[in-house]
Amino acid sequence: MKKSKSYIPSYLLTIVGLLLLTACSTHSPQTPKVQSDKYRLMWNDNPMSTMTIAWNQYEGKPTLHYGLTKQTEKQALPNRQTKYRGMHNNFVRLQNLKADSAYYFKVCTENDCSKTMYFKTAPSSNEAFTFVAGGDSRTIPRGRIRGNILISKIRPLFIAHGGDYTAEGTSKEWKSWLDEWQQTISNDGRIYPLLLTHGNHENRDAHMLNKLFDVPNKDVYSKVDFNFLSLYTLNTELEHGVGYYDMVSKEKWRHHKRWDKQTKWLKETLEKDVKPWKVLSYHRPLRPHKKSKSEGRLRYLDWSPLFYKNGVQLAIECDSHLVKYTHPLKPDLFGDEGFVIDKEKGTTFIGEGSWGAPTRSNDDDKSWTLDSAKFWQFKLITASKDNLKIRTVKFGDEKTEYNPNEVEALTQKEQDTNPRAIPKNLDLWDSKVGKVLELK
């Protein structure tokens, strides 16, 4: 008998094929699941020998691998963890680092590791360096993103952020802000530390910056010492409920214990400070250049005499969302709004915010205002033992198109060769004193 040929219905072949594909896909490599993100660095201590590294951890038990080579031969566990604003924030406080050195790091779990990044510690010599200062990055993402991308091209030693990071400090806003901050990382993986200031838009939680950035003093005022420069961070929002319209005089606020403690600390610390350059960063100006902003009478009365008496050369202010330079100033009750020009010993005030917040008109210049304007910007400061060279980096505004990717990035080799180097095609404010305001 002739055997009949076996017949397999086509639908069975289809089912078998699908089963085979499923089996193959089960054993094929999967796209790695992101286990950590939102990386940020802070200098909360000696910038020559320490660094705080923070990130958000989704799952797994993280370990920081770090070292002077890409092999990251050392390991450190988080010193602190906080669950805050919808994130699991991890903090590693590295100590006993070498000055003026590149350190590589990555965050690892038992399953995988993040990309490798690196940072540089501050020099212990009198070598010059650049840093960026600016604030009010809230509200309009495209503005702050432009500035973030420029950071990656400028390669500053650090960023002194003047506060008002977001509008309300919500979980959604902070997650977006920290995701956008990743655009400050240079193409070769270098990431830059923050020195943080508390602004009025952080007032919903007085300890917000401590929980997100591990700022050691929960009142958020401190001093970080570089070899020839001290950078002070002050908190204009220290007393609960004390703002522009309330911070008028101590007659209205008789219990300024925290405010007075900060002022006492500032006085005592300045009196001991022998660094050639003393620079301050705080949020609300002493004398804003916006008419709708009330004058900071208490800040003026408590701080300006200390600035002048102790030789503070530069004060960086924010909050008003505009641009300004002043002449060097001396407090004088008979002067225009309490100041007169003193080119020998005075304090120069620069500002005022606008790193992506809605720009405001500069409608309150004083007789001692050097120049003012309105656009998105931050300050790029080249610091050396002999001088400070201040540039204002422009990146458009709400109505002006600007592409930060057209700026040619500085390479690490170029910066190592010349620590004063800046990208050649930055858009710099051409003020009444030119593109560079120099303090000697």
VOLOKOL-421580 format. One record per residue: x, y, z of N, C-alpha, C in turn. Coordinates in steps of 0.1 Angstrom, whole numbers, padded with zeros to 4 digits, always signed. Last residue first. Layout:
# VOLOKOL-421580
XYZXYZXYZ
...
END
This chain:
# VOLOKOL-421580
+0403+0944+0401+0417+0942+0404+0419+0944+0419
+0379+0933+0379+0381+0937+0392+0396+0934+0396
+0364+0940+0348+0376+0935+0355+0377+0941+0369
+0342+0929+0325+0343+0938+0337+0354+0932+0346
+0341+0926+0291+0347+0921+0303+0347+0932+0314
+0330+0938+0270+0326+0925+0272+0332+0919+0285
+0323+0973+0280+0328+0962+0271+0323+0949+0275
+0311+0989+0297+0325+0987+0300+0331+0977+0290
+0285+0987+0289+0292+1000+0288+0306+1000+0291
+0286+0954+0274+0281+0964+0283+0288+0977+0281
+0278+0930+0256+0288+0941+0253+0282+0953+0261
+0276+0897+0266+0270+0911+0267+0281+0921+0265
+0285+0872+0242+0288+0879+0255+0281+0893+0254
+0281+0841+0231+0275+0854+0229+0276+0862+0242
+0311+0823+0223+0300+0826+0232+0294+0840+0228
+0332+0814+0206+0320+0820+0200+0308+0821+0210
+0353+0802+0221+0355+0814+0213+0343+0821+0208
+0352+0792+0255+0348+0790+0241+0348+0803+0233
+0381+0801+0274+0367+0800+0273+0363+0797+0258
+0410+0797+0295+0403+0796+0282+0388+0795+0283
+0424+0796+0318+0416+0808+0315+0408+0807+0303
+0441+0774+0317+0429+0774+0325+0420+0786+0324
+0454+0760+0291+0452+0773+0294+0439+0774+0303
+0457+0732+0291+0468+0740+0286+0467+0755+0290
+0433+0724+0301+0445+0720+0308+0457+0729+0304
+0417+0734+0280+0416+0740+0294+0428+0736+0302
+0424+0717+0259+0426+0731+0258+0425+0738+0272
+0417+0692+0270+0431+0695+0267+0434+0710+0266
+0390+0694+0271+0397+0693+0283+0412+0696+0281
+0377+0719+0248+0381+0706+0251+0389+0706+0265
+0348+0739+0245+0362+0738+0249+0365+0724+0252
+0326+0738+0217+0329+0734+0230+0344+0734+0233
+0312+0764+0200+0322+0754+0199+0327+0750+0213
+0278+0769+0197+0290+0773+0204+0300+0761+0204
+0256+0757+0187+0264+0764+0177+0277+0769+0184
+0241+0749+0208+0249+0739+0201+0258+0745+0190
+0224+0769+0215+0237+0768+0222+0246+0758+0216
+0207+0791+0197+0211+0777+0196+0224+0775+0203
+0179+0811+0200+0193+0809+0203+0196+0794+0203
+0154+0835+0194+0159+0822+0191+0174+0822+0195
+0135+0854+0216+0148+0854+0208+0152+0840+0206
+0115+0855+0234+0112+0858+0220+0124+0857+0211
+0126+0849+0259+0114+0843+0255+0111+0844+0240
+0161+0850+0249+0151+0853+0259+0138+0846+0254
+0197+0844+0247+0184+0847+0242+0174+0851+0253
+0219+0840+0264+0214+0829+0256+0199+0832+0253
+0251+0855+0273+0237+0856+0268+0232+0844+0262
+0272+0859+0299+0269+0850+0288+0254+0851+0285
+0292+0883+0310+0278+0879+0311+0275+0871+0298
+0323+0881+0328+0316+0882+0315+0302+0877+0318
+0349+0893+0347+0335+0890+0347+0329+0891+0333
+0378+0885+0362+0373+0890+0350+0359+0884+0348
+0397+0894+0389+0385+0887+0385+0380+0893+0372
+0433+0892+0396+0421+0899+0392+0409+0889+0390
+0454+0878+0408+0456+0892+0405+0443+0899+0401
+0447+0851+0410+0451+0858+0422+0452+0873+0420
+0417+0847+0391+0431+0845+0393+0435+0853+0406
+0388+0836+0375+0394+0840+0388+0409+0837+0388
+0363+0845+0354+0377+0840+0354+0384+0845+0366
+0329+0838+0353+0340+0846+0360+0353+0838+0359
+0300+0844+0337+0312+0835+0336+0324+0843+0342
+0267+0846+0347+0280+0852+0347+0290+0841+0346
+0239+0841+0324+0246+0838+0337+0260+0845+0336
+0206+0848+0310+0221+0850+0311+0226+0843+0324
+0181+0863+0290+0186+0852+0298+0201+0852+0298
+0177+0899+0295+0178+0887+0287+0182+0875+0296
+0181+0933+0300+0172+0922+0302+0174+0911+0291
+0203+0955+0318+0197+0950+0306+0187+0939+0310
+0228+0980+0328+0217+0970+0331+0210+0966+0318
+0257+0994+0344+0249+0991+0332+0239+0981+0336
+0263+1007+0368+0273+1008+0357+0266+1005+0344
+0247+1027+0391+0246+1015+0382+0256+1017+0371
+0246+1049+0407+0259+1041+0407+0258+1028+0399
+0221+1059+0405+0232+1068+0400+0245+1060+0399
+0202+1030+0394+0206+1040+0403+0217+1049+0397
+0174+1017+0376+0188+1020+0377+0191+1030+0388
+0149+1003+0372+0152+1010+0384+0167+1011+0386
+0141+0986+0351+0135+0999+0352+0138+1007+0365
+0145+0962+0332+0155+0969+0342+0151+0983+0343
+0118+0939+0330+0125+0951+0325+0134+0957+0336
+0125+0904+0331+0118+0916+0336+0126+0928+0332
+0119+0870+0319+0127+0883+0320+0118+0894+0324
+0111+0841+0336+0106+0852+0327+0114+0865+0329
+0141+0821+0339+0128+0826+0344+0123+0837+0335
+0165+0815+0328+0154+0808+0323+0140+0812+0329
+0182+0829+0346+0187+0817+0339+0175+0809+0335
+0178+0854+0361+0173+0852+0347+0181+0841+0339
+0199+0872+0384+0191+0861+0380+0189+0859+0365
+0209+0901+0378+0201+0896+0389+0193+0884+0385
+0243+0908+0388+0231+0900+0389+0222+0902+0376
+0266+0923+0411+0262+0919+0398+0250+0910+0399
+0284+0949+0427+0272+0940+0428+0268+0936+0413
+0315+0954+0443+0307+0954+0431+0296+0944+0432
+0324+0973+0471+0319+0961+0466+0311+0962+0453
+0353+0995+0474+0339+0992+0474+0336+0978+0469
+0379+1006+0475+0375+0996+0485+0361+0990+0484
+0381+1023+0452+0393+1017+0459+0389+1005+0467
+0358+1034+0443+0365+1025+0434+0377+1018+0440
+0329+1039+0455+0342+1038+0461+0351+1029+0453
+0298+1056+0453+0309+1049+0446+0322+1050+0454
+0274+1050+0478+0282+1059+0470+0293+1051+0464
+0241+1041+0490+0254+1038+0485+0260+1049+0478
+0214+1047+0497+0224+1042+0508+0237+1038+0503
+0201+1057+0476+0196+1045+0482+0207+1038+0491
+0228+1077+0472+0216+1072+0465+0212+1058+0469
+0239+1086+0506+0241+1083+0491+0227+1079+0485
+0237+1088+0532+0234+1100+0525+0235+1098+0510
+0246+1064+0542+0231+1067+0544+0227+1080+0536
+0265+1043+0525+0265+1057+0530+0251+1061+0530
+0287+1016+0516+0274+1021+0522+0275+1035+0528
+0302+1018+0484+0304+1019+0499+0291+1023+0505
+0309+0999+0454+0301+1007+0463+0305+1006+0478
+0319+0998+0421+0323+0994+0434+0316+1004+0444
+0290+1000+0399+0303+1004+0403+0307+0998+0416
+0272+0970+0388+0273+0983+0395+0288+0987+0396
+0254+0954+0363+0267+0956+0369+0266+0969+0377
+0226+0932+0355+0232+0944+0360+0247+0943+0364
+0196+0919+0342+0210+0919+0342+0215+0932+0347
+0168+0900+0357+0174+0910+0347+0189+0909+0349
+0153+0888+0378+0152+0883+0364+0157+0894+0354
+0155+0892+0405+0148+0901+0397+0146+0898+0383
+0171+0869+0417+0157+0872+0420+0149+0881+0411
+0205+0877+0427+0195+0871+0418+0181+0877+0420
+0240+0886+0430+0226+0886+0434+0217+0881+0423
+0271+0886+0443+0263+0880+0432+0249+0879+0437
+0296+0908+0450+0284+0902+0455+0275+0898+0443
+0331+0913+0456+0320+0910+0446+0309+0903+0453
+0348+0920+0477+0350+0927+0464+0338+0925+0455
+0349+0928+0510+0342+0919+0500+0342+0926+0487
+0363+0940+0532+0369+0939+0519+0363+0929+0510
+0351+0945+0556+0360+0933+0555+0364+0930+0541
+0336+0968+0553+0346+0968+0563+0356+0956+0561
+0318+0960+0533+0327+0971+0531+0339+0970+0540
+0303+0939+0544+0309+0937+0531+0321+0947+0530
+0293+0951+0567+0303+0940+0569+0310+0937+0555
+0275+0970+0557+0287+0974+0564+0298+0963+0566
+0256+0952+0544+0265+0961+0536+0277+0966+0544
+0241+0937+0564+0252+0931+0556+0262+0941+0549
+0222+0951+0578+0230+0941+0585+0242+0937+0577
+0211+0970+0560+0216+0974+0573+0225+0964+0579
+0204+0953+0537+0213+0965+0536+0219+0968+0550
+0186+0936+0549+0198+0931+0543+0208+0942+0542
+0166+0955+0556+0173+0947+0566+0186+0941+0561
+0159+0965+0530+0164+0973+0541+0172+0966+0551
+0158+0959+0500+0161+0950+0511+0167+0957+0523
+0130+0975+0483+0144+0975+0487+0146+0966+0499
+0107+0956+0463+0110+0965+0474+0125+0964+0478
+0101+0955+0429+0108+0948+0440+0112+0958+0451
+0092+0971+0409+0082+0964+0417+0088+0956+0428
+0116+0981+0397+0108+0990+0405+0098+0982+0414
+0146+0965+0398+0133+0964+0393+0124+0971+0402
+0171+0962+0409+0170+0971+0397+0156+0969+0390
+0174+0960+0445+0170+0955+0432+0169+0966+0421
+0197+0961+0467+0190+0971+0460+0186+0966+0446
+0203+0935+0476+0202+0946+0486+0194+0958+0480
+0184+0907+0461+0194+0919+0461+0192+0928+0473
+0181+0874+0471+0175+0887+0470+0185+0898+0470
+0204+0853+0473+0193+0854+0463+0187+0868+0461
+0240+0852+0471+0227+0852+0478+0216+0855+0469
+0274+0850+0474+0263+0846+0465+0251+0845+0474
+0305+0868+0474+0293+0863+0481+0283+0860+0471
+0341+0866+0477+0329+0867+0469+0317+0861+0476
+0372+0878+0482+0360+0874+0489+0348+0877+0481
+0406+0873+0476+0393+0876+0470+0382+0870+0479
+0428+0866+0493+0428+0879+0485+0415+0883+0479
+0419+0856+0526+0420+0853+0512+0420+0866+0504
+0415+0858+0553+0427+0865+0548+0428+0862+0533
+0390+0860+0576+0393+0856+0563+0404+0865+0557
+0380+0869+0600+0391+0859+0601+0397+0856+0587
+0359+0885+0594+0370+0891+0601+0382+0882+0602
+0341+0866+0582+0348+0876+0574+0360+0882+0581
+0333+0853+0605+0340+0846+0595+0348+0855+0586
+0319+0872+0620+0331+0865+0626+0339+0858+0615
+0299+0880+0601+0308+0889+0607+0321+0883+0612
+0286+0855+0597+0292+0862+0586+0302+0872+0591
+0276+0849+0623+0286+0840+0616+0293+0847+0605
+0258+0871+0626+0270+0869+0635+0280+0860+0629
+0240+0864+0605+0248+0877+0605+0260+0876+0614
+0230+0840+0615+0237+0840+0602+0246+0853+0601
+0218+0849+0639+0229+0839+0640+0237+0839+0627
+0199+0866+0629+0210+0872+0636+0221+0862+0638
+0182+0846+0617+0188+0857+0609+0200+0863+0616
+0175+0832+0640+0182+0825+0629+0189+0835+0620
+0162+0852+0655+0173+0844+0661+0181+0837+0650
+0145+0875+0655+0153+0871+0644+0165+0862+0648
+0122+0887+0668+0128+0874+0671+0135+0868+0659
+0109+0909+0659+0117+0910+0671+0124+0897+0675
+0100+0925+0632+0104+0911+0635+0114+0911+0647
+0096+0952+0632+0085+0943+0628+0088+0928+0632
+0120+0962+0638+0109+0966+0646+0097+0957+0644
+0138+0954+0620+0137+0945+0631+0126+0950+0641
+0124+0960+0587+0132+0964+0599+0129+0954+0610
+0116+0945+0565+0118+0959+0564+0127+0964+0576
+0105+0920+0554+0119+0922+0559+0122+0936+0557
+0080+0922+0541+0081+0920+0556+0095+0923+0562
+0084+0924+0515+0075+0933+0521+0075+0933+0536
+0103+0903+0509+0105+0917+0505+0097+0927+0513
+0100+0882+0538+0103+0885+0524+0105+0899+0521
+0096+0859+0561+0102+0872+0560+0106+0873+0545
+0085+0834+0566+0076+0845+0563+0082+0858+0561
+0112+0825+0586+0099+0820+0580+0090+0833+0578
+0144+0836+0578+0133+0837+0588+0120+0833+0580
+0159+0832+0554+0161+0824+0566+0150+0824+0576
+0163+0841+0528+0150+0836+0532+0150+0829+0545
+0189+0846+0522+0180+0858+0524+0166+0854+0528
+0217+0832+0530+0203+0828+0529+0195+0840+0532
+0249+0830+0513+0240+0835+0524+0226+0832+0520
+0281+0817+0507+0267+0816+0504+0258+0820+0515
+0313+0828+0497+0302+0827+0508+0289+0825+0501
+0343+0818+0488+0330+0820+0482+0320+0817+0494
+0376+0831+0486+0365+0825+0495+0352+0828+0488
+0406+0824+0470+0393+0830+0469+0384+0823+0479
+0429+0810+0466+0431+0825+0468+0417+0832+0468
+0420+0783+0468+0434+0787+0473+0435+0802+0475
+0387+0783+0482+0397+0780+0472+0410+0786+0476
+0363+0775+0506+0376+0781+0504+0384+0775+0492
+0330+0783+0512+0339+0773+0506+0352+0780+0502
+0307+0788+0538+0318+0793+0531+0327+0782+0525
+0271+0792+0542+0284+0785+0543+0295+0793+0536
+0237+0784+0547+0247+0795+0545+0260+0788+0549
+0214+0767+0552+0219+0770+0538+0227+0783+0538
+0203+0755+0573+0199+0769+0571+0206+0775+0558
+0215+0731+0574+0202+0731+0569+0196+0745+0567
+0246+0724+0562+0239+0734+0571+0225+0736+0566
+0251+0706+0541+0252+0702+0555+0246+0711+0565
+0231+0695+0514+0238+0707+0520+0239+0706+0535
+0221+0674+0499+0229+0671+0511+0237+0683+0516
+0203+0679+0479+0217+0681+0476+0227+0679+0488
+0178+0673+0489+0181+0670+0475+0195+0671+0472
+0178+0681+0516+0172+0668+0512+0176+0663+0498
+0188+0706+0515+0195+0696+0523+0190+0682+0519
+0170+0720+0500+0183+0718+0494+0191+0707+0502
+0147+0719+0518+0146+0713+0505+0160+0710+0499
+0142+0730+0542+0153+0721+0542+0153+0714+0528
+0120+0746+0540+0132+0753+0543+0144+0743+0542
+0097+0744+0516+0104+0735+0525+0118+0741+0528
+0088+0767+0503+0078+0757+0507+0084+0746+0517
+0110+0782+0495+0104+0784+0508+0093+0775+0512
+0121+0782+0470+0124+0770+0478+0117+0771+0492
+0117+0807+0460+0108+0796+0455+0112+0783+0461
+0137+0822+0472+0123+0823+0478+0114+0812+0472
+0166+0801+0475+0158+0812+0470+0144+0812+0475
+0197+0791+0486+0183+0790+0489+0176+0803+0484
+0224+0780+0466+0218+0790+0474+0203+0788+0475
+0252+0758+0463+0238+0760+0462+0234+0771+0471
+0275+0748+0440+0274+0755+0452+0260+0761+0453
+0280+0718+0421+0272+0730+0424+0276+0735+0438
+0304+0704+0398+0298+0705+0411+0290+0719+0412
+0300+0687+0367+0305+0699+0374+0297+0701+0387
+0315+0661+0347+0303+0667+0353+0308+0677+0364
+0327+0647+0317+0329+0655+0328+0317+0662+0334
+0322+0632+0294+0317+0626+0306+0320+0635+0319
+0328+0643+0270+0338+0633+0275+0334+0628+0289
+0308+0662+0267+0308+0650+0258+0318+0639+0263
+0297+0672+0300+0304+0674+0287+0305+0661+0279
+0266+0679+0315+0277+0670+0314+0284+0671+0300
+0244+0694+0314+0256+0701+0317+0268+0692+0316
+0223+0677+0310+0228+0683+0298+0240+0692+0301
+0214+0671+0335+0223+0661+0328+0229+0667+0316
+0194+0689+0340+0208+0692+0345+0218+0682+0339
+0171+0677+0332+0177+0687+0324+0191+0690+0328
+0167+0661+0355+0169+0655+0342+0176+0664+0332
+0163+0681+0374+0175+0672+0375+0177+0665+0362
+0139+0692+0364+0151+0701+0366+0163+0692+0366
+0121+0670+0366+0125+0676+0353+0137+0684+0354
+0121+0666+0393+0125+0656+0384+0129+0661+0371
+0111+0691+0402+0125+0687+0405+0130+0676+0396
+0085+0690+0391+0094+0701+0387+0109+0697+0390
+0073+0668+0404+0074+0669+0389+0085+0679+0385
+0075+0676+0431+0082+0664+0426+0084+0665+0411
+0080+0712+0434+0072+0700+0434+0080+0688+0429
+0088+0739+0435+0096+0728+0442+0089+0715+0443
+0077+0759+0421+0070+0755+0433+0078+0745+0441
+0097+0765+0400+0086+0775+0404+0081+0771+0418
+0132+0760+0407+0119+0757+0400+0109+0767+0405
+0153+0775+0417+0156+0764+0407+0143+0761+0399
+0161+0797+0434+0149+0797+0425+0151+0787+0413
+0197+0802+0434+0184+0799+0439+0173+0801+0429
+0223+0807+0423+0217+0817+0432+0203+0814+0436
+0250+0785+0420+0236+0787+0416+0229+0796+0427
+0280+0783+0409+0273+0789+0421+0259+0793+0417
+0297+0756+0396+0285+0765+0393+0280+0770+0407
+0332+0751+0388+0319+0748+0396+0309+0758+0391
+0350+0753+0367+0353+0745+0379+0341+0741+0387
+0333+0750+0335+0337+0757+0347+0342+0748+0358
+0331+0743+0306+0339+0735+0316+0343+0744+0328
+0316+0752+0284+0325+0761+0291+0335+0754+0300
+0300+0731+0276+0310+0736+0266+0320+0746+0273
+0283+0727+0297+0290+0715+0292+0301+0720+0282
+0271+0752+0298+0279+0747+0309+0288+0736+0304
+0254+0752+0276+0266+0760+0276+0276+0756+0287
+0234+0735+0285+0242+0731+0274+0255+0739+0274
+0223+0752+0305+0229+0739+0309+0238+0734+0298
+0212+0773+0289+0223+0776+0299+0230+0763+0303
+0192+0759+0276+0202+0766+0268+0214+0768+0277
+0177+0751+0298+0184+0741+0290+0195+0747+0282
+0165+0775+0306+0176+0769+0315+0183+0758+0308
+0149+0780+0284+0159+0789+0288+0170+0783+0296
+0132+0758+0282+0141+0760+0271+0152+0770+0275
+0116+0759+0306+0127+0749+0304+0136+0753+0293
+0107+0784+0326+0107+0782+0311+0119+0772+0308
+0106+0779+0356+0095+0783+0348+0096+0779+0333
+0139+0788+0369+0126+0782+0370+0117+0785+0357
+0163+0798+0375+0162+0789+0363+0149+0783+0362
+0177+0817+0392+0163+0819+0386+0162+0811+0374
+0212+0824+0386+0201+0818+0393+0188+0821+0385
+0248+0822+0385+0236+0826+0380+0224+0819+0388
+0282+0817+0377+0273+0821+0387+0260+0827+0381
+0309+0796+0370+0297+0802+0365+0288+0805+0377
+0345+0800+0368+0333+0794+0374+0321+0802+0369
+0379+0791+0361+0366+0798+0357+0355+0791+0365
+0412+0798+0375+0401+0789+0371+0389+0797+0367
+0448+0798+0379+0435+0804+0376+0424+0794+0373
+0468+0785+0405+0464+0784+0391+0450+0791+0390
+0481+0785+0429+0474+0797+0426+0470+0797+0411
+0472+0751+0441+0481+0762+0437+0474+0774+0434
+0453+0732+0443+0459+0737+0455+0469+0748+0453
+0423+0731+0423+0438+0732+0424+0442+0737+0438
+0396+0709+0429+0401+0722+0428+0416+0722+0429
+0389+0679+0410+0390+0686+0423+0397+0700+0420
+0367+0670+0384+0380+0675+0388+0379+0682+0401
+0350+0640+0374+0350+0654+0379+0364+0658+0382
+0333+0618+0351+0344+0622+0359+0343+0636+0363
+0315+0586+0344+0317+0601+0344+0329+0605+0351
+0303+0558+0329+0314+0564+0336+0315+0579+0334
+0268+0548+0332+0280+0552+0324+0290+0558+0333
+0261+0524+0358+0258+0535+0350+0270+0538+0340
+0260+0488+0358+0266+0500+0362+0261+0512+0353
+0241+0459+0370+0248+0467+0360+0254+0480+0366
+0235+0442+0393+0232+0438+0379+0239+0446+0368
+0242+0451+0417+0246+0437+0414+0243+0434+0400
+0251+0485+0406+0243+0475+0415+0249+0461+0411
+0270+0515+0405+0268+0501+0402+0258+0494+0411
+0280+0545+0391+0271+0539+0401+0267+0525+0397
+0313+0557+0386+0301+0552+0381+0293+0546+0393
+0340+0580+0380+0331+0573+0389+0319+0567+0381
+0373+0595+0382+0362+0588+0374+0353+0581+0384
+0388+0625+0387+0383+0613+0393+0372+0608+0385
+0416+0645+0382+0404+0640+0376+0401+0627+0383
+0429+0671+0404+0429+0657+0398+0416+0654+0392
+0435+0691+0423+0437+0693+0409+0439+0680+0402
+0442+0670+0452+0439+0683+0446+0442+0683+0431
+0428+0638+0460+0440+0646+0456+0435+0659+0449
+0406+0632+0488+0410+0632+0474+0422+0641+0471
+0394+0629+0513+0409+0625+0511+0412+0624+0496
+0361+0618+0504+0371+0626+0512+0385+0621+0508
+0327+0618+0493+0341+0614+0491+0351+0623+0498
+0298+0609+0501+0307+0620+0505+0321+0615+0504
+0269+0601+0484+0283+0596+0488+0292+0608+0490
+0235+0597+0485+0246+0607+0486+0259+0599+0491
+0204+0593+0468+0216+0587+0474+0228+0597+0474
+0170+0595+0468+0182+0602+0467+0193+0596+0475
+0145+0585+0452+0153+0578+0463+0167+0584+0461
+0117+0607+0447+0130+0601+0443+0136+0595+0455
+0095+0623+0453+0093+0612+0444+0106+0605+0440
+0106+0641+0472+0101+0646+0459+0100+0635+0448
+0125+0617+0488+0120+0630+0488+0117+0634+0473
+0142+0598+0508+0131+0596+0499+0124+0609+0499
+0177+0597+0511+0165+0604+0514+0154+0600+0504
+0207+0585+0525+0197+0583+0515+0184+0590+0520
+0243+0586+0529+0229+0591+0533+0220+0588+0522
+0265+0574+0520+0265+0579+0534+0252+0583+0539
+0266+0546+0499+0260+0559+0502+0261+0562+0517
+0299+0531+0497+0285+0530+0499+0279+0544+0502
+0326+0529+0474+0320+0536+0485+0305+0534+0485
+0357+0517+0460+0342+0516+0462+0338+0523+0474
+0382+0519+0435+0377+0521+0449+0362+0520+0449
+0389+0518+0408+0392+0507+0416+0387+0508+0431
+0382+0527+0380+0374+0530+0392+0376+0519+0403
+0393+0526+0355+0390+0513+0362+0382+0514+0375
+0399+0551+0348+0386+0546+0344+0383+0532+0349
+0416+0564+0377+0416+0559+0364+0402+0554+0360
+0412+0573+0403+0420+0582+0394+0421+0577+0380
+0378+0564+0412+0392+0563+0413+0399+0573+0403
+0349+0544+0421+0356+0557+0417+0371+0555+0418
+0316+0533+0425+0329+0529+0421+0337+0542+0416
+0291+0531+0448+0298+0541+0439+0312+0535+0437
+0264+0509+0448+0277+0512+0453+0284+0521+0443
+0229+0503+0456+0240+0509+0448+0253+0510+0456
+0208+0477+0452+0216+0483+0463+0229+0489+0456
+0177+0481+0434+0190+0475+0436+0197+0483+0448
+0162+0509+0417+0161+0496+0424+0176+0491+0426
+0166+0537+0413+0152+0531+0411+0151+0518+0418
+0181+0565+0428+0182+0551+0426+0168+0545+0424
+0196+0595+0418+0183+0589+0421+0184+0574+0418
+0225+0609+0434+0218+0604+0422+0205+0598+0428
+0256+0627+0441+0242+0623+0444+0235+0618+0432
+0286+0632+0458+0280+0627+0445+0266+0622+0449
+0308+0656+0470+0296+0649+0473+0289+0645+0459
+0343+0657+0475+0332+0658+0466+0320+0650+0470
+0375+0670+0486+0362+0663+0488+0353+0665+0476
+0398+0685+0483+0399+0671+0488+0386+0664+0490
+0393+0710+0474+0405+0704+0469+0406+0689+0473
+0370+0720+0486+0369+0716+0471+0382+0709+0466
+0358+0711+0516+0370+0715+0510+0370+0710+0495
+0322+0710+0512+0334+0710+0521+0346+0715+0512
+0303+0707+0493+0298+0711+0506+0310+0712+0516
+0299+0707+0461+0310+0710+0470+0304+0715+0483
+0282+0681+0443+0281+0693+0452+0295+0694+0459
+0266+0668+0414+0277+0669+0423+0276+0682+0431
+0242+0644+0401+0246+0658+0404+0257+0658+0415
+0220+0625+0381+0233+0626+0388+0236+0641+0390
+0197+0611+0372+0196+0624+0379+0209+0627+0387
+0197+0575+0379+0198+0587+0370+0198+0600+0379
+0196+0539+0378+0199+0552+0385+0200+0563+0375
+0187+0519+0362+0186+0517+0377+0189+0530+0384
+0171+0511+0333+0178+0522+0340+0176+0520+0355
+0177+0480+0319+0168+0488+0326+0176+0499+0334
+0190+0472+0287+0192+0473+0301+0182+0483+0308
+0171+0452+0266+0176+0465+0268+0178+0468+0283
+0183+0418+0266+0173+0428+0268+0179+0441+0269
+0194+0392+0244+0197+0403+0253+0186+0413+0254
+0172+0363+0243+0180+0373+0236+0183+0384+0246
+0155+0345+0254+0170+0343+0257+0178+0353+0250
+0131+0352+0245+0133+0351+0259+0147+0350+0263
+0133+0351+0218+0133+0364+0224+0135+0364+0239
+0131+0323+0214+0143+0330+0211+0144+0344+0218
+0104+0319+0222+0115+0313+0229+0128+0319+0227
+0091+0334+0203+0090+0338+0217+0101+0332+0225
+0097+0320+0180+0102+0334+0181+0101+0338+0196
+0085+0296+0185+0099+0296+0184+0105+0310+0186
+0058+0304+0186+0064+0298+0198+0079+0299+0197
+0055+0312+0159+0054+0322+0170+0060+0317+0183
+0058+0287+0147+0067+0298+0144+0067+0308+0155
+0035+0273+0156+0049+0268+0159+0059+0280+0157
+0015+0289+0144+0016+0288+0159+0030+0284+0163
+0021+0284+0117+0021+0297+0122+0023+0297+0137
+0016+0256+0116+0029+0262+0113+0031+0276+0118
-0011+0256+0120-0002+0250+0130+0012+0255+0128
-0021+0268+0098-0022+0276+0110-0014+0270+0121
-0016+0249+0078-0008+0262+0078-0009+0269+0091
-0014+0215+0088-0022+0227+0085-0013+0240+0086
+0004+0191+0074+0004+0199+0085-0003+0212+0082
+0003+0158+0063-0001+0171+0060-0002+0179+0073
+0021+0131+0048+0016+0138+0060+0013+0152+0057
+0011+0111+0020+0020+0122+0026+0013+0129+0038
+0003+0076+0024+0000+0090+0020+0009+0100+0027
+0020+0048+0010+0017+0056+0021+0013+0070+0017
+0005+0022-0008+0013+0034-0009+0009+0043+0003
+0009-0012+0000+0000+0000+0000+0009+0012+0000
END
